[in-house]
Amino acid sequence: MKSFIILGLGRFGISLARTLIELGHEVLGADIDGTLVKRYADELTHIVEADITSEEFLSSLDVAKFDGVVVAVSSNLQVSIMTTLMLKDMETEYILAKAQNDFHTRLLYRIGVNAVILPEKDMGVKVAHNLVADKFLDMIEISQDHSIVNMHSPENWIGKSLGDLAIIKRKGLNVLAVRNTEDETVVLPDEKTVISEGDIVTVMGENGDLKKLESKG
């Protein structure tokens, strides 16, 4: 189980928080809007009404104890930048921030955030999976029920051909590409393709099956 702080509980922030909780992780949410805090009080692990630009408040969170902090406010550039700067000064291990445009994105990366999200729609579900994934490097939703993931080769796949891997046959997963440590990629590999240690495997399938793949390999 991992723990995260989400600063800002708008549409994106609350979607992200809900999904992280559904995945079995702890979430501390904070927003200056007392109405939102009351609305989601029964859903989040912990929730606080606070000014996220307050250095005193951020210091009280002891961010070092969390696996990551998400700055989910983008509409107010000043709030976003101020909050992120203070988190960096506190040596926060991992910061993901939401941006409203390319200029905002560049500013955030110059400050030193680990990742920036520019959601054209509600991407909370996708980001939550990416935050907690140990094997998945990226997850792209192609429909409500199906996704494509890039993942490290699971330990129990190493040395086996795709034809030997029962989980692929049983779950109907499709391996779209395999990239080795020398950055050589085999697109649409056949059953004779052998998975090696360090390979990056691109897999498409139903979300439920991919979730099992993530947890079990």
Secondary structure by P-SEA (a helix, b strand, c coil): cbbbbbccccaaaaaaaaaaaaabbbbbbbbccaaaaaaaccccccccccccccaaaaaaacccccccccccccccaaaaaaaaaaaaaacccbbbbbbccaaaaaaaaaacccccccccccaaaaaaaaaaccccccccccccccbbbbbccccccccccccccaaaaaacccccccccccccccccccccccccccbbbbbbccaaaaaaaaacc
